[in-house]
């Protein structure tokens, strides 16, 4: 897990992204792809780490959140992130895109639900879209 930089240590021009996935290869691949695009990336592999990151840094622009984690397999983490960091756009990543999960995520204000597996460039493009000033913030 990468350290959580303090708000005053960050590059104010860089888009701040939190990547939460328990699969190390997915987490690393997504994080490296985003870092290569100049984004400031914080990553963690579980719900506890995600909560700590959000509590330490309320200013994430985008959160890429895996639906099923070792310590969370429902939408409670998404709800917690939305409460703690309401301006962050959350993209829910899942291999379990059941209609009830998608509907619940949309009701909680998720920007987009993405099915695994996915293309890294498509995820990076989606992060850019979610963070764009003209982004309507509505779920798709």
Secondary structure in CASP SS format (residue, H / E / C, confidence):
PFRMAT SS
TARGET T0000
AUTHOR 0000-0000-0000
METHOD secondary structure of the structure
MODEL  1
X C 1.00
X C 1.00
X C 1.00
X C 1.00
X C 1.00
X C 1.00
X H 1.00
X H 1.00
X H 1.00
X C 1.00
X C 1.00
X C 1.00
X C 1.00
X C 1.00
X C 1.00
X E 1.00
X E 1.00
X E 1.00
X E 1.00
X E 1.00
X C 1.00
X C 1.00
X C 1.00
X H 1.00
X H 1.00
X H 1.00
X H 1.00
X H 1.00
X H 1.00
X H 1.00
X H 1.00
X H 1.00
X H 1.00
X H 1.00
X H 1.00
X H 1.00
X C 1.00
X C 1.00
X C 1.00
X E 1.00
X E 1.00
X E 1.00
X E 1.00
X E 1.00
X C 1.00
X C 1.00
X H 1.00
X H 1.00
X H 1.00
X H 1.00
X H 1.00
X H 1.00
X H 1.00
X H 1.00
X H 1.00
X H 1.00
X C 1.00
X C 1.00
X C 1.00
X C 1.00
X C 1.00
X E 1.00
X E 1.00
X E 1.00
X E 1.00
X E 1.00
X C 1.00
X C 1.00
X E 1.00
X C 1.00
X C 1.00
X E 1.00
X C 1.00
X C 1.00
X C 1.00
X H 1.00
X H 1.00
X H 1.00
X H 1.00
X H 1.00
X H 1.00
X H 1.00
X H 1.00
X H 1.00
X C 1.00
X C 1.00
X C 1.00
X C 1.00
X E 1.00
X E 1.00
X E 1.00
X E 1.00
X E 1.00
X E 1.00
X C 1.00
X C 1.00
X C 1.00
X C 1.00
X H 1.00
X H 1.00
X H 1.00
X H 1.00
X H 1.00
X H 1.00
X H 1.00
X H 1.00
X H 1.00
X C 1.00
X C 1.00
X C 1.00
X C 1.00
X E 1.00
X E 1.00
X E 1.00
X E 1.00
X C 1.00
X C 1.00
X C 1.00
X C 1.00
X H 1.00
X H 1.00
X H 1.00
X H 1.00
X H 1.00
X H 1.00
X H 1.00
X H 1.00
X H 1.00
X H 1.00
X H 1.00
X H 1.00
X C 1.00
X C 1.00
X C 1.00
X C 1.00
X C 1.00
X C 1.00
X C 1.00
X C 1.00
X C 1.00
END
